[in-house]
């Protein structure tokens, strides 16, 4: 009786232990699975790096364009010598506006 129970236990244990797959053990398939997961993780990391680089390039271009737009706005806003706006004429030598007739405006 003891032998029968013992043999049943060992057969149950042996069936749960590493089964043979294609001449190898479960350890081999686990290693392959880990290797695949590692390669997949590496590919995902590389994809994330590519996305980060792309996003930083886009951000850089947007910032440069915003700076260029702001600079051109302020340059265009600054009056040039002799420029007339709303009936006023800018005098760069004096640093203030004059009316059409030469009178000083503040």
C-alpha positions as CSV (number, residue, x, y, z in Angstrom):
1,X,0.0,0.0,0.0
2,X,2.8,2.4,0.9
3,X,4.5,1.7,-2.4
4,X,1.3,2.4,-4.3
5,X,0.8,5.8,-2.6
6,X,4.5,6.6,-3.0
7,X,4.4,5.7,-6.7
8,X,1.3,7.8,-7.2
9,X,2.9,10.8,-5.5
10,X,6.1,10.5,-7.5
11,X,4.2,10.1,-10.8
12,X,2.1,13.2,-9.9
13,X,5.3,15.1,-9.0
14,X,7.1,13.9,-12.1
15,X,4.2,14.9,-14.3
16,X,4.3,18.5,-12.8
17,X,8.1,18.6,-13.0
18,X,9.8,19.8,-16.2
19,X,8.1,18.0,-19.1
20,X,10.2,17.2,-22.1
21,X,9.6,19.5,-25.1
22,X,11.4,18.7,-28.4
23,X,14.2,17.0,-26.6
24,X,14.8,19.9,-24.2
25,X,13.5,20.8,-20.8
26,X,11.1,23.5,-19.6
27,X,14.1,25.5,-18.7
28,X,15.0,25.9,-22.3
29,X,11.6,27.1,-23.3
30,X,11.6,29.5,-20.3
31,X,15.0,30.9,-21.5
32,X,13.6,31.4,-25.0
33,X,10.5,33.1,-23.6
34,X,12.7,35.4,-21.4
35,X,14.9,36.1,-24.4
36,X,11.8,37.0,-26.5
37,X,10.5,39.3,-23.8
38,X,13.9,40.9,-23.4
39,X,14.0,41.5,-27.2
40,X,10.5,42.9,-27.2
41,X,11.3,45.2,-24.3
42,X,14.4,46.4,-26.0
43,X,12.4,47.1,-29.2
44,X,9.8,49.0,-27.2
45,X,12.5,51.1,-25.5
46,X,14.0,51.9,-28.9
47,X,10.6,53.0,-30.2
48,X,10.1,55.2,-27.1
49,X,13.5,56.8,-27.8
50,X,12.6,57.5,-31.4
51,X,9.3,59.1,-30.3
52,X,11.2,61.2,-27.7
53,X,13.6,62.4,-30.3
54,X,10.8,63.2,-32.8
55,X,8.9,65.1,-30.1
56,X,11.9,67.1,-29.0
57,X,12.6,68.0,-32.7
58,X,9.0,69.2,-33.1
59,X,9.2,71.2,-29.9
60,X,12.5,72.8,-31.0
61,X,11.0,73.8,-34.3
62,X,7.9,75.2,-32.7
63,X,9.9,77.2,-30.2
64,X,12.2,78.6,-32.9
65,X,9.2,79.6,-35.0
66,X,7.6,81.3,-32.1
67,X,10.7,83.3,-31.3
68,X,11.1,84.3,-35.0
69,X,7.4,85.4,-35.1
70,X,7.7,87.4,-31.9
71,X,11.0,89.0,-33.1
72,X,9.4,89.9,-36.5
73,X,6.3,91.3,-34.7
74,X,8.4,93.6,-32.5
75,X,10.7,94.7,-35.4
76,X,7.7,95.5,-37.5
77,X,6.0,97.3,-34.7
78,X,9.0,99.6,-34.1
79,X,8.5,102.7,-36.3
80,X,11.2,103.5,-38.9
81,X,12.4,107.1,-39.5
82,X,9.9,109.1,-41.4
83,X,7.2,106.4,-41.1
84,X,3.7,107.8,-40.9
85,X,1.0,106.3,-38.7
86,X,-2.4,107.8,-38.0
87,X,-1.4,111.2,-39.2
88,X,1.8,111.1,-37.1
89,X,5.4,110.9,-38.3
90,X,8.2,109.2,-36.4
91,X,11.4,111.1,-35.9
92,X,14.2,108.6,-35.1
93,X,16.7,111.5,-34.5
94,X,14.4,113.0,-31.8
95,X,13.0,109.6,-30.6
96,X,9.3,110.8,-30.6
97,X,6.4,111.4,-32.9
98,X,5.6,114.7,-34.8
99,X,2.3,115.7,-36.3
100,X,2.1,116.2,-40.1
101,X,3.1,119.8,-39.7
102,X,6.3,119.2,-37.6
103,X,4.8,119.8,-34.2
104,X,6.0,117.6,-31.4
105,X,3.7,114.9,-30.0
106,X,4.1,113.1,-26.7
